[in-house]
Amino acid sequence: MKLNIKWENKYSLETGYVGKVSKAKGYFENADKEGAKSYASMKTVEKDLAILNEIGEADNNNFYVEEA
């Protein structure tokens, strides 16, 4: 089973998928479903979700895990 992280902006309600997470640069890159980063397990999803929280992306966005 492959997983993706979907995001929704809390204010504009725009949506997309996480394509890449850059802790060093402090942001994630948006992608469509086909270009979304594919995760092999919840453990790897949780690692990127922790980074997204750490860099402040969860302040403006909600993140959801979906099957790819």
N, C-alpha and C positions, 0 to 999 in steps of 0.2 A: 504494500500500500504506500503510495506517495502522497505527501501533504503539501499544501500551500498556505501562506499567510495572506489573508485578505484584510485590507484596511478600509476604514470609513472615517472621514473627517467629521468631528463632533459638531462643527459649526456649519459647514457648507454642504455636508452629506455627500460629498464626492466620494467615490470608491475606486479601488484599484487593488493591485496585488504587489507584494514585496518582491522586487527583482533581485536586489542585493542590499546587504546591510554593511555599512561602513562605520565601525566604532571610531576609528581614527579621525574620520572626517565629520562624524557626528550627524549622519543622516542615513536614510535609506533611499534607494532608487525605485521609482514607480515602474510597474510593468502591467501588461494585460495578462489574462489567464495563461496564454500560451508562453509568455516570456517570464512567468513567475518562477522564482527559485523553488526547486523541488526538494522536499525533505524526506528522508527515508524513515524517520522515527520521531515520536513526540519529544524525545530527549534533545534532538537537534533543533526542533522548533522552539522548545523552551529556552535554549541557549540564545537564539536570536531574539526572542521575545524579551528576555532579560536585558539584552543590549539595547533594544528599542526603548525600554523603560528607562534605562540608565542614561541614554542620550537625550531624553525628554520628548521623544516622539509620541509617547502615550498621553502627553498633556493635551494634544489636539486631535488625536486619532484613537479609535477603537480598533483592536486587532482580533481577527477571528481565524480559526484554523479550519481548513476545508480539505476534503479529499481532492487530489489533483485529477 
